[in-house]
Amino acid sequence: MPIPKPERFARIPASVYKDKSLTITDFRVYCQMATLCINTNIVSIGQRKLSEIAGFDRRNLRRSLESLGAKGHISRAINPISNRTVYQLNSTVFLATAQTPASYPKSTGLRLVEKRKSKL
């Protein structure tokens, strides 16, 4: 009999849970990202892998990430070491000390990404 994988859990802030403007897709993407946060507010995962985990195609995932970012639940940042995009969950639930989203890059060493213009 195979050994089952350990269950993972996520802390979901009330600000996300009670946000009626989020779609179920947005909420599921946030939950998957929160599951990947361990002792931090940073999720270092590519969109392809995140779309596989969440069970959505990449276009719907991108739409949800943009929606979550526009509503202030997440921020995109650049890891200066690998120069890859990472996501920050903007709730103080994920931090040991209460910080504002504006202070995250200073405390983590990440650069915030400016909103890119759509190529459509």
N, C-alpha and C positions, 0 to 999 in steps of 0.2 A: 504494500500500500504506500503510495507516495506521500511524502510529508507536505502538508499544506503550507503555502506561503503565509508569513505572519500578516495579520491585518494591520492596516495603517489607519490613522485617524487624522482629522484636521480640525483646527480651531476656525470657526466661521464667525467673524465679527457681526454683531447685531446690525451695524450700519449696512452690511451687505445683505444679510438675511432679510431685513425689513425694507430693502430698496425695491419698491413695486415697479420701478421703471426697467429693472433688469429682466431679460428674457430667461427662460429656463436654460438655454444654451449658455448665456453669460454666467449664470449661477453655477452650472456644472463645470465650466472652464475655471472659474475662480476656485471652486472646491478642489479640483485636480491640482491647481497650483498651490493651494494651501496644504494639501497632502504632501507635496514635495518640499515644503519648508520645514527644516529641522533646526531649531534653535536660532533662527534668523528670519528675516523678512524677504530674502532674496531667493528667486527661483532661477536657476541656471539651466535652462532646457531650450532646445530649438523648437520652432513651430511645427516641424514635421513630427518630431517625437511626441510633443504635447497633443497634436491632433490625433495621433494613434492611440494615446492613453485615454483621451477624452471621448474618442469615438466619433469625431467630426471630420469633415474634409477641411483642408487648409483654408479655403475661402471663408467658410463659416467661422473657423477659429480666428482668423484675422479680424473679421467683423466683430466678434465678441471681445477680442483684445482691445480694439479701438473703442468699443462701447465702454468697457471697464475703465480704460484710460480717461475717456472724456468725462466720466462720472467721478473720477478721482479715486477709484479703488485700487488701481495699479499705476505704476510708472515704468517706463522703459529706461534703461541705463546701459552704458557701455562699460564692460570690465576692462580696465586699462592694461591688464596683463595679457589677456587673450584677444582683446579687441572684439569680443563677441557681445551680442545683445543679451542682457539679463532683465528680469522683471522684478520689481519691488512691490510687495503688497503694502499699501499705505495705511494700514491700521496699526495702532500701537499695541494691539493684541499680540503681535509677533515680536515685539521688542521688550527687552528687560527694563529699559528706562523709557519713559514717555518722551518721544521726539516728534517734531512736526515733519511732514513730508519734505519741506525745504531743507532740513538739516540732514536728511539721509545720505546724500552724496558725500558730505563732509565726513560723516562717521564711517562710511563704508569704502571710501576711495573711488566711488563710481561716478561717471559723468552722465548727467541726464541727457536724453536724446530729445532734440527738438522735434516737434510734429512735422513729419514729412508731407510734402504736397503729393496728392494722389496723381498717379500717372494715367488715370482714366480719361 
